Amino acid sequence: MNQKKITLFCERTINFGFYSIAFFSAVSISATQIALTIILLSWTALMFIEKRIIFARTPLNYPILAYFCAVIIAALFGVNFIHSSKSISKLWIAFTFFAMLTFIPHITPCKDSLRSRLCAGFIEDIRMIRRLIYILLIATSITSIYGVLQHIFPGLDIARTEGRKVVQWTAEGGVASTGFFNHHMTFGGFLLLVFSLSFSLSLSRLQETVKSKQFFSLPAAYRLLPTILIFAGLISSMTRNAWMGALFAIIFIAIFKIKRKIISISALLLIFLLIPIILNISTIELPFINRFKSIFNISTNIERFYIWKGTIDMIMEHPLGVGMDNYSKAINDYRGKYSHKFSDGSDAHAHNTILTQAAEHGILGLFAFLWIWIVFFREGLKVYLKVRSQKPEARSQNERFVESIIIGGLGAIAGFHVAGIFEHNFGDAEVATIMWFIMGLVFLMGKITSNNTD
């Protein structure tokens, strides 16, 4: 097999890997990680053929590198270096982001035919990005339908054998659906991210439908269907932090996409404030309504406050961090002063992403972690403003699609961090993988916009 054939094979393999991630992320973390491994192996083969480093330069390179360094420093000075050093390998899923940004169209002319192939990239144009997103939405819709069925028919878990069935009941009654995942919070966290992306696309399509006045047309129905199904799946997950994240994402996206901003923002904030009041005076007794009410009940969330207080004490005594995944090995030393009886599993993490980062990776790790998101939102908003700077009538359908992905992606990550106030969702591999994927989409839109305007 000659050099060109090997290159072409690697290109197609990388394409296959991206499509596989888009589909399997909603179904199987094992299959998703196999797909990412295939991409990385093909990537390595291409670098070997080219005899050079092929790696995207992005504004996040230095923040992410700084974060990795802080994680290593915390492991060295933590409470169990061997355990932390094994856990660091979990961060490899960040290559999902870099893989997407590495294999995109470039405008730099190439000198020879082989390099021309590499410079052309593998996510060749907006059509492939559309396909990736549609595959993701279809797969997530299927998973959501399964989750709704689990909620309606308690105990339903046809995806697993009898001994591995996952049935999780909430304190308020009702099954917390898990979909094809192993925990309802993983299911909810994943759906939150994809829902935000889908909601942004649907809002644009809804605006187009209103303009055309084709409310009952088939295209209008199927365009909104994924968002409705994913929202239903999100409700069935009974995951309160994901619900809060989704509400915030809806407001975030609507602020940017609805023209009459003052009216829309006021209406959304009013709805956001009235929801708990309406539900509290409601006589309807449904599990998901009772679950939502419990968000605003301090007595049912008191354990979170004790966990956070103990974590802050840990951070004060370990400013360099206890090391990755060492939280559970150290936290019990800081709980002795509380008479509260902690539930099983409450020592796994701080149930707060920021506190978990500070506890495990120290103050340096926390600053590096925050640096990543400051840069991400700064660059994302820059790209959005660049797209919006064009007159609406001058924007093509592709550019409106790009705008929806940018705002949907920013809203998804914003909602992710709101959910992270109550859960360490960054440490959940399934959720983190789709998070990196969506971050890659946002930056990918920036690259496409730059290429089209240069």
C-alpha positions as MATLAB code, in Angstrom:
seq = 'MNQKKITLFCERTINFGFYSIAFFSAVSISATQIALTIILLSWTALMFIEKRIIFARTPLNYPILAYFCAVIIAALFGVNFIHSSKSISKLWIAFTFFAMLTFIPHITPCKDSLRSRLCAGFIEDIRMIRRLIYILLIATSITSIYGVLQHIFPGLDIARTEGRKVVQWTAEGGVASTGFFNHHMTFGGFLLLVFSLSFSLSLSRLQETVKSKQFFSLPAAYRLLPTILIFAGLISSMTRNAWMGALFAIIFIAIFKIKRKIISISALLLIFLLIPIILNISTIELPFINRFKSIFNISTNIERFYIWKGTIDMIMEHPLGVGMDNYSKAINDYRGKYSHKFSDGSDAHAHNTILTQAAEHGILGLFAFLWIWIVFFREGLKVYLKVRSQKPEARSQNERFVESIIIGGLGAIAGFHVAGIFEHNFGDAEVATIMWFIMGLVFLMGKITSNNTD';
ca = [
       0.000    0.000    0.000;
       1.564    3.291   -1.104;
       1.700    6.517    0.832;
      -1.314    8.151   -0.822;
      -3.536    5.134   -0.180;
      -2.526    5.040    3.472;
      -3.321    8.748    3.772;
      -6.716    8.288    2.133;
      -7.455    5.334    4.424;
      -6.579    7.417    7.500;
      -8.802   10.257    6.252;
     -11.773    7.946    5.881;
     -11.073    6.316    9.229;
     -11.052    9.709   10.948;
     -14.351   10.580    9.239;
     -15.799    7.294   10.480;
     -14.531    8.088   13.977;
     -16.291   11.459   14.078;
     -19.586    9.986   12.873;
     -19.261    7.190   15.437;
     -18.725    9.663   18.279;
     -21.808   11.621   17.176;
     -23.941    8.458   17.258;
     -22.522    6.379   20.104;
     -22.109    9.220   22.622;
     -25.838    8.862   23.352;
     -25.680    5.077   23.510;
     -22.375    3.707   24.794;
     -19.324    5.311   26.395;
     -17.241    2.264   25.463;
     -18.113    2.590   21.760;
     -17.522    6.352   21.940;
     -14.058    5.873   23.410;
     -13.249    3.203   20.814;
     -14.203    5.739   18.114;
     -11.940    8.365   19.713;
      -9.123    5.800   19.896;
      -9.545    5.083   16.176;
      -9.231    8.819   15.444;
      -6.108    9.140   17.604;
      -4.425    6.124   15.994;
      -5.158    7.451   12.497;
      -3.959   10.876   13.618;
      -0.685    9.338   14.825;
      -0.297    7.459   11.535;
      -0.721   10.705    9.579;
       1.942   12.441   11.658;
       4.257    9.511   11.011;
       3.611    9.743    7.253;
       4.053   13.525    7.213;
       6.997   13.397    9.636;
       5.700   16.437   11.484;
       3.408   17.372   14.364;
      -0.178   17.869   13.203;
      -2.008   19.688   15.967;
      -4.489   22.558   15.957;
      -3.505   25.894   17.396;
      -6.457   27.212   19.359;
      -6.896   29.886   22.047;
      -7.539   27.042   24.503;
      -4.190   25.298   24.031;
      -2.387   27.186   26.804;
      -5.281   27.164   29.325;
      -5.760   23.406   28.883;
      -2.000   22.784   29.082;
      -1.854   24.867   32.273;
      -4.731   22.815   33.694;
      -2.974   19.519   32.896;
       0.202   20.807   34.584;
      -1.768   21.823   37.678;
      -3.377   18.358   37.798;
       0.085   16.737   37.733;
       1.422   19.076   40.454;
      -1.582   18.278   42.657;
      -0.995   14.561   42.110;
       2.648   14.902   43.167;
       1.769   16.714   46.393;
      -1.553   14.993   47.044;
      -2.518   12.301   49.515;
      -2.097    9.334   47.160;
       0.162    9.853   44.140;
      -0.281    6.346   42.682;
      -4.073    6.601   42.673;
      -4.001   10.106   41.156;
      -1.475    9.175   38.484;
      -3.778    6.394   37.306;
      -6.770    8.732   37.254;
      -5.054   11.426   35.171;
      -5.528    9.251   32.100;
      -9.252   10.113   32.244;
      -8.446   13.530   30.806;
      -7.601   11.994   27.432;
     -11.177   12.643   26.278;
     -10.153   16.306   25.842;
      -8.594   15.109   22.566;
     -12.165   15.063   21.212;
     -11.958   18.862   21.083;
      -8.483   18.977   19.555;
      -9.262   16.288   16.969;
     -12.186   18.313   15.664;
     -10.124   21.488   15.448;
      -7.149   19.737   13.844;
      -9.034   18.189   10.946;
     -10.879   21.171    9.463;
     -10.521   23.188    6.246;
      -7.476   25.448    6.044;
      -6.957   28.292    3.597;
      -3.180   28.030    3.589;
      -1.985   26.714    0.205;
       0.007   23.486    0.352;
       3.139   22.664   -1.584;
       2.591   19.045   -2.509;
      -0.293   16.688   -3.129;
       0.055   14.739    0.122;
       0.114   17.834    2.271;
      -2.726   19.234    0.194;
      -4.878   16.340    1.377;
      -3.960   17.053    4.976;
      -4.561   20.774    4.629;
      -7.951   20.101    3.064;
      -8.959   18.453    6.306;
     -11.482   15.759    7.018;
     -14.418   17.726    8.327;
     -14.527   19.041    4.787;
     -17.382   21.539    4.871;
     -20.573   22.622    6.534;
     -22.382   19.603    5.083;
     -20.390   17.173    7.196;
     -20.968   19.290   10.298;
     -24.697   19.223    9.604;
     -24.557   15.445    9.292;
     -22.660   15.126   12.570;
     -25.248   17.240   14.375;
     -28.223   15.452   12.829;
     -26.757   12.059   13.764;
     -26.247   13.323   17.326;
     -29.835   14.618   17.528;
     -31.326   11.408   16.098;
     -29.331    9.168   18.459;
     -30.190   11.367   21.449;
     -33.877   11.383   20.470;
     -33.893    7.570   20.433;
     -32.215    7.496   23.841;
     -34.739   10.038   25.139;
     -37.701    7.934   23.966;
     -36.204    4.969   25.809;
     -35.776    7.133   28.912;
     -39.412    8.250   28.809;
     -40.523    4.621   28.528;
     -38.383    3.761   31.562;
     -40.165    6.485   33.506;
     -43.650    5.408   32.406;
     -42.989    1.698   32.941;
     -40.936    1.429   36.172;
     -38.303   -1.260   36.017;
     -38.045   -1.279   32.224;
     -34.410   -1.781   31.243;
     -34.283   -3.903   28.102;
     -30.777   -2.699   27.279;
     -29.267   -4.745   30.119;
     -29.384   -8.313   31.351;
     -31.319   -9.120   34.523;
     -28.329   -8.859   36.840;
     -27.230   -5.488   35.440;
     -30.539   -3.658   35.313;
     -30.427   -0.057   36.533;
     -33.612    1.116   38.264;
     -33.289    4.308   40.311;
     -36.180    5.619   42.386;
     -36.258    9.185   43.703;
     -37.270   10.232   47.205;
     -40.292   11.957   45.684;
     -41.420    8.775   43.926;
     -41.114    7.848   40.272;
     -38.259    6.310   38.337;
     -35.278    8.464   37.471;
     -34.598    7.302   33.921;
     -31.051    6.371   32.959;
     -31.470    5.758   29.226;
     -28.520    3.685   28.079;
     -26.318    5.164   30.829;
     -25.623    3.815   34.311;
     -26.935    6.756   36.327;
     -29.797    9.207   35.953;
     -27.488   12.199   36.568;
     -25.280   11.100   33.683;
     -28.375   10.778   31.515;
     -29.661   14.205   32.562;
     -26.263   15.881   32.170;
     -25.851   14.492   28.665;
     -29.369   15.517   27.594;
     -28.877   19.024   28.988;
     -25.981   19.645   26.593;
     -27.654   18.199   23.495;
     -30.995   19.823   24.339;
     -29.382   23.276   24.414;
     -27.898   22.736   20.971;
     -31.185   21.392   19.625;
     -33.200   24.204   21.238;
     -31.073   26.845   19.518;
     -31.571   25.195   16.130;
     -35.307   24.785   16.762;
     -35.710   28.414   17.803;
     -34.251   29.519   14.471;
     -36.501   27.110   12.625;
     -39.493   28.305   14.648;
     -38.737   31.894   13.672;
     -38.568   30.846   10.021;
     -41.877   28.978   10.390;
     -43.552   32.058   11.890;
     -42.318   34.185    9.007;
     -43.547   31.703    6.401;
     -46.774   31.034    8.373;
     -46.485   27.317    7.619;
     -47.267   26.224   11.162;
     -48.691   22.814   10.339;
     -46.281   21.808    7.603;
     -44.364   18.537    7.852;
     -40.933   20.260    7.766;
     -41.943   22.463   10.720;
     -42.960   19.371   12.705;
     -39.873   17.229   12.145;
     -37.543   20.158   12.738;
     -38.960   20.666   16.234;
     -39.412   16.972   17.066;
     -35.853   16.235   18.361;
     -36.031   19.154   20.803;
     -39.403   17.975   22.139;
     -38.218   14.375   22.534;
     -34.941   15.360   24.201;
     -36.789   17.694   26.566;
     -39.134   14.834   27.508;
     -36.121   12.616   28.167;
     -34.573   15.347   30.302;
     -37.716   15.550   32.431;
     -37.813   11.758   32.798;
     -34.229   11.741   34.119;
     -35.475   13.480   37.311;
     -32.075   15.229   37.439;
     -32.594   18.529   39.212;
     -29.200   20.075   38.419;
     -29.736   19.333   34.714;
     -33.176   20.961   34.868;
     -31.653   24.111   36.359;
     -28.923   24.082   33.714;
     -31.501   23.665   30.941;
     -33.592   26.573   32.234;
     -30.518   28.781   32.293;
     -29.514   27.628   28.781;
     -32.996   28.475   27.457;
     -32.771   31.999   28.880;
     -29.185   32.399   27.619;
     -30.065   31.314   24.073;
     -33.292   33.339   23.948;
     -31.451   36.499   25.006;
     -29.228   36.257   21.924;
     -31.747   34.941   19.414;
     -35.014   36.773   20.112;
     -35.038   40.261   18.592;
     -37.152   42.098   21.142;
     -34.656   41.390   23.872;
     -36.022   43.505   26.725;
     -39.501   42.003   26.434;
     -38.224   38.445   25.959;
     -35.717   38.654   28.822;
     -38.335   40.095   31.179;
     -40.849   37.409   30.220;
     -38.334   34.585   30.625;
     -37.094   35.837   33.994;
     -40.678   36.249   35.184;
     -41.480   32.671   34.145;
     -38.289   31.472   35.840;
     -39.310   33.165   39.099;
     -42.966   32.113   38.938;
     -42.370   28.406   38.211;
     -41.466   27.461   41.827;
     -44.325   29.590   43.210;
     -46.893   28.021   40.872;
     -45.645   24.510   41.604;
     -45.653   25.057   45.372;
     -49.301   26.100   45.394;
     -50.228   23.391   42.900;
     -52.324   20.509   44.148;
     -51.110   18.247   41.348;
     -49.049   15.394   42.772;
     -46.735   14.067   40.113;
     -43.227   12.704   40.803;
     -41.416   15.151   38.524;
     -43.348   18.127   39.970;
     -42.513   17.058   43.515;
     -38.928   16.565   42.397;
     -38.778   20.107   41.026;
     -40.337   21.517   44.194;
     -37.584   19.862   46.235;
     -34.994   22.121   44.559;
     -36.287   25.006   46.669;
     -36.640   23.009   49.896;
     -33.609   23.678   52.104;
     -34.281   20.753   54.427;
     -34.015   18.231   51.573;
     -30.733   19.757   50.394;
     -29.029   20.279   53.751;
     -26.512   17.530   53.050;
     -25.123   19.562   50.123;
     -24.298   22.427   52.511;
     -22.461   20.110   54.905;
     -20.517   18.606   51.997;
     -19.543   22.056   50.723;
     -18.457   23.223   54.187;
     -16.273   20.160   54.659;
     -14.775   20.635   51.196;
     -13.857   24.260   51.922;
     -12.026   23.082   55.063;
     -10.131   20.557   52.916;
      -9.142   23.260   50.425;
      -7.819   25.486   53.225;
      -5.552   22.685   54.482;
      -4.488   21.475   51.008;
      -3.986   24.596   48.849;
      -2.126   22.496   46.228;
      -4.918   19.929   46.181;
      -5.265   16.351   47.385;
      -4.791   14.942   43.884;
      -7.152   13.734   41.202;
      -9.842   11.335   42.457;
      -8.453   11.523   46.012;
     -11.410   13.524   47.312;
     -13.131   10.451   48.763;
      -9.884    9.410   50.529;
      -9.572   12.741   52.339;
     -13.062   14.161   52.920;
     -14.055   11.993   55.883;
     -11.345   13.683   57.981;
     -13.347   16.919   57.664;
     -16.791   15.519   58.447;
     -16.236   14.448   62.046;
     -17.469   17.756   63.467;
     -20.893   17.325   61.852;
     -23.573   15.201   63.485;
     -25.253   14.795   60.106;
     -25.380   11.239   58.786;
     -24.124   11.374   55.217;
     -25.720    9.215   52.548;
     -23.832    6.523   50.643;
     -21.744    7.929   47.810;
     -21.706   11.475   49.186;
     -17.934   11.248   49.624;
     -17.220   10.693   45.913;
     -16.930   14.417   45.124;
     -18.059   17.801   46.415;
     -21.292   17.850   44.373;
     -19.957   21.098   42.949;
     -17.527   21.284   40.030;
     -15.654   24.367   41.230;
     -15.166   23.039   44.771;
     -14.114   19.616   43.477;
     -11.529   21.221   41.174;
     -10.144   23.345   44.018;
     -10.077   20.398   46.435;
      -8.402   17.928   44.064;
      -6.173   20.229   41.978;
      -5.609   23.107   44.332;
      -5.837   26.839   43.784;
      -3.560   26.613   40.735;
      -5.815   23.988   39.198;
      -8.898   26.079   39.916;
      -7.403   29.167   38.232;
      -6.379   27.108   35.185;
      -9.835   25.524   35.066;
     -11.534   28.940   35.147;
      -9.080   30.208   32.517;
     -10.366   27.553   30.088;
     -13.953   28.772   30.353;
     -13.130   32.484   30.317;
     -11.264   32.001   27.037;
     -13.964   29.716   25.628;
     -16.796   32.185   26.203;
     -14.667   35.154   25.099;
     -13.769   33.494   21.796;
     -17.273   32.118   21.283;
     -18.843   35.543   21.717;
     -16.274   37.034   19.328;
     -17.295   34.541   16.648;
     -20.982   35.212   17.299;
     -20.541   38.987   17.016;
     -18.610   38.504   13.790;
     -21.489   36.526   12.282;
     -24.094   38.963   13.617;
     -22.214   41.966   12.205;
     -23.627   41.110    8.781;
     -27.058   42.394    7.856;
     -29.799   39.759    8.353;
     -30.822   39.853    4.698;
     -27.208   39.281    3.633;
     -26.834   36.134    5.697;
     -27.116   32.812    3.917;
     -28.883   29.748    5.307;
     -25.497   28.273    6.237;
     -24.563   31.397    8.162;
     -27.835   31.266   10.112;
     -27.051   27.620   10.879;
     -23.555   28.619   12.064;
     -25.065   31.296   14.311;
     -27.471   28.787   15.867;
     -24.659   26.326   16.589;
     -22.507   29.016   18.200;
     -25.277   30.258   20.514;
     -26.534   26.737   21.171;
     -23.018   25.606   22.053;
     -22.383   28.584   24.327;
     -25.767   28.042   25.983;
     -25.006   24.341   26.443;
     -21.702   25.039   28.194;
     -23.262   27.822   30.286;
     -26.033   25.437   31.351;
     -23.419   22.762   32.027;
     -21.705   25.049   34.532;
     -24.974   26.034   36.203;
     -25.703   22.321   36.659;
     -22.139   21.990   37.958;
     -23.047   24.151   40.961;
     -24.874   21.116   42.343;
     -22.963   18.210   40.781;
     -19.425   17.410   39.600;
     -20.513   16.844   36.001;
     -17.025   17.592   34.634;
     -15.889   14.304   36.175;
     -18.530   12.283   34.333;
     -16.874   10.776   31.232;
     -20.060   10.529   29.142;
     -21.048   14.113   29.899;
     -17.518   15.502   29.539;
     -17.038   13.823   26.144;
     -20.100   15.488   24.604;
     -19.063   18.734   26.311;
     -15.687   18.664   24.486;
     -17.515   17.733   21.274;
     -19.819   20.765   21.527;
     -16.895   23.034   22.407;
     -15.207   21.774   19.254;
     -18.324   22.632   17.225;
     -18.321   26.220   18.521;
     -14.651   26.759   17.645;
     -15.199   24.971   14.344;
     -17.856   27.554   13.462;
     -15.256   30.240   14.159;
     -12.796   28.615   11.750;
     -15.415   28.301    9.029;
     -16.458   31.933    9.507;
     -12.824   33.092    9.257;
     -12.231   31.034    6.118;
     -15.332   32.436    4.441;
     -14.484   36.046    5.204;
     -10.723   36.040    4.593;
];
